[in-house]
Structure formats: structure tokens, C-alpha cells
């Protein structure tokens, strides 16, 4: 190729074979016939095996079977097909190295100039038989030798390479290097999926096996190594601020955002996606009934459950209409025309829902700046990962336990049925608010949320101020214990008659006494829900 390194006059490059050779072997055969046809038209010869060879031959293309190259048939149930020096020598040979050329001549190996292939879809149905060996080996060999070999793992790149071949007769070094990078990313992601699968198996088997007698093995939830491999799915409008670049990546291609559909509005920015994800997760944690949330800067400024989705949205918006300006709305029911009418007068950045009635979508599309998204329900992440200098902080996800049998009533008075309902909602919402937080709820509506404060008293004051008298007879949730009785007193002053908190303070008795003095019911959950 024209941009390959040249040897000295005393070390001439061996003559190119009469035809360039391409090795085609792919599980996903999308575009393979078109690629093979174009290469043959350009004077190349094709080598292939198995299903790929059959597809190419059926299309009338001349194909050299790998058995004719290696001298060995496919064996061991197709586990060994291309693992042979004739294949890997052709892929790995340095055309400028005299020793390589001598070995090629001695053993009759022909250089391979292009490899196109992709791997078994391991993640679709993990098993030992879907652990590809020959595919990654050929991919890595071709990518390593990208100075001479073009490697293709994505059918979307076939036409890029064919265009260069048609226009210049060569594939540029810049393109070969970029394709090599993509090939190594492809195999790295594949290997990471296998490691994750084996980690899950080892964890599950160890957890089920007694170490001695009837004692279960203590298996850590966090793996010894963390293999992070992610694929860029979207280039975002910008990052957290307009001067920053932003993109969305997914680990395994099963993110709810991979299949979300945007019906209208501007391109999504970093914060649009971040806040929409927070809203979508929260609304799906609020129970089975119609629910709506409003998010601003990753914190809820409104949340409600009601008998219908329009009422739920209206109540969520009423929690803090000032903060809801420019917010993100998520609902867990299809958007009706009535809800669309209620939302239309409010400046909203993003609306996420499982669906939209036709007349509701038509009405919302009139708001040109509103990003309208349909998305499937979110997944619970296996791990919560955050970046720090030179690495990650990793933890298991914070799952909110709503099993009342594991809670305890710490006061003389038990909560009433209506108080229990409000306590549960307040606890669900508080767990998703930046700490320190106090959340006030009345009749299925969050009426005051104090978020992200350095002390609990200020969080309580903010929540009470926003509630403005609407918390009377309702519930108060604190994401961590009250260190002093002043937090409990503030909840009573706001009108709350029931409190839910983790408990565990050295001053619990002081706080319990304060609740009893006020005639309040207080529940200890035994778990805090800090969120940073």
C-alpha cells in the first residue's frame, strides 16, 4: 500500500501476490455479500469458512475454503477452524521483515490484506459454546498488524473501506489505525462480558455452597477486578456546561436510553440525560399507581401519586412550581390529552413517559423546545460507579427496603393507615434526594423537599418553608437519623404528625421523647439513604 513503510534498497519488499486476499468470517453477516462482491470486482480473492463461506458461495462469489489454506478440516465441533499458521501467518506477517518473508516463502503462506469478521453474540445467551476463540484471535492479529492489514468488525465501515479502495486502490493508514482501535475495543468488550458472566456464576455458586457444615460462604458483592467496557451511543448537545463536550455510553447495550425514542425538541444535553435518568428511576420507584415527578438538577422538586396521571402530574408540579420551571417531568403512565393540557403552560425541558395518546403528542409537539421521550422501564444497575482521580469508586446500588416487618415503631403511637401511606412515599422520595434531606408528604403529594444541605436543620427549614402549611397531618422523612431533637421539633412545627427515619443516633431516646410529647408517630427503618 502506498502509505506502508518502505524498506531500503538492500531489503526490497517482496512482490505482492497476483491478487490481494481478504478473509471473511462473521457471525453477523449483514453486508457481507455486498462487501465480498465489491472486493471480487476490485480483483481480490476471498477466503472464508463455515456459514460465511456458504452465504458467499450461494451469492455466486468465488470463495477459497479455509480447509484449502490450512490443509485441515473444521474439527472439534467447529471449535478449531482458523487456528492455523497459514491463517495467522498471513495476518501477522511484517511484509518489510526479511525473516518474515523467508518464513512465508518456506511454508507457502499467502499474505492476508483484509479481515472482516465479528464475534458470537455472547451477551445474548451466555454459555461456554458462545465463547469465541478463533474470531478474537483473527481480529487481534489483523488489528496488531494494521500497518499492512485492514480489519473490519462493524458492517457500517464496509463502505468506508470500499470507497477508499475504489478511489485510491488502497486503504489509508489513518483508516486502518482507526479500524484497529475499534477491533481491540470490540474484543475487549467481548472479554469483559465473559468475565462478568463468570463473576456472576462464581458468586452464585459460592453463595449456594456451604463452607463448612451449614454455614454459607461469605461472598463479596464487588468483584476483584472491574472490567469496564462501554460503547458510545449518543453524542450529546454539550456537556454539563456548553463549553464541555458530552456523550452517552452504555455498558451492554441494554440501557433503557438505548431504545428510547425522542419525538420532538432539541438534541439532548448531558444534564438533560442525567436529570431524565434521575426522574425516570424515581417515578418507577413510587409504587404501582399513577405517579409523576419533577426533577431539577438531579433532585426532585415535586412527586405525587394519585388516581390518574393528570392529577399526579398536577400535584407533583404544585409541590414547588418555582423550581419546576425548566424542569424534567417523568410519569409512569401514558400521557393523556388532559395531562398534556396541564403541562403545556409550564416551561419544561424534558418529558419522559412510557407512551403518549395521539392527541396528547400532537399538542405537545407544538412546544418546539420540549424534548419528548418514550422509554421502557429503567433497569436496576448491578453497580454504582463514580469516577475519582485515577479510578473509580464502586458500590452496590441503594435499594429502598419497604418491608414494614423490618421497620419498628419507636413511639407510643402507631401511624394511622393514611400516615403509613404518606410515610412510605416520603421514604421513597427522600432516598433519591441529595443529602442531607427532609421530605414532607401529605395525602400522596410531596409538599416540601429540602435537598443537599450541610446540616439537617437547614434541610428541614427549607422543606417546611416550601410546604407553607400543607404538611399539616402529613409525614416527614429524614434520609439519616436526627442527631438532635431540634429536627423532630421542626417537623412538628411544620405540621407533620408522623416521621420516618433510620434511627441509630446516640440521642434516639431524646428524639423519641420529643415525638411522644408532640403526639407524633415515628418509625425507624434501620437503614439510611445518603445520596451524594
Buried (B, 14 or more C-beta within 10 A) or exposed (E): BEBBEEBEEEEEEBEEEEBBBBBBBBBBBEBBBBBBBBBBEBEBBBBBBBBBBEBBBEEEBEBBBBBEBBEEEBEEEEEBBBBBEBBBBBBBBBBBBEEBBEBBEEEEBBBBBBBBBBBBBBBEEBEEEBBBBBBBBBBBBBBBBBBBBBBBBBBEBBEBBBEBBEEEEBBBBEBBEBBBEBBBBBBBBBBBBBBBBEBEEEBEEBEEEEEEEEEEEEEEEEBEEBBBBBBEEBEBBBBEEEEEEBEBEBBBEEBBBBEBEBBBBBEBBBBBBBBBBBBBBBBBBBBEBBBBBBBBBBBBBBBBBBEBBBBBBBBBBBBBEEBBBEBBBBBBBBBBBBBBBBBBEBEBBBBBBBEBBEEBBEBBBEBEEBBBBBBBEBEEEBBEEEEEEEEEEBEEEEEBEEEBEEBEBBBEBEBEEBBBBBBBBBBBBBBBBBBBBBBBBBBBBBBBBBBBBEEBBBBBBBBBEBBEEBBEBBBBBBBBBBBBBBBBBBBBEBBBBBBBBBBEBEBBEBBBBBBBEBEBBBBBBEBBBEBE
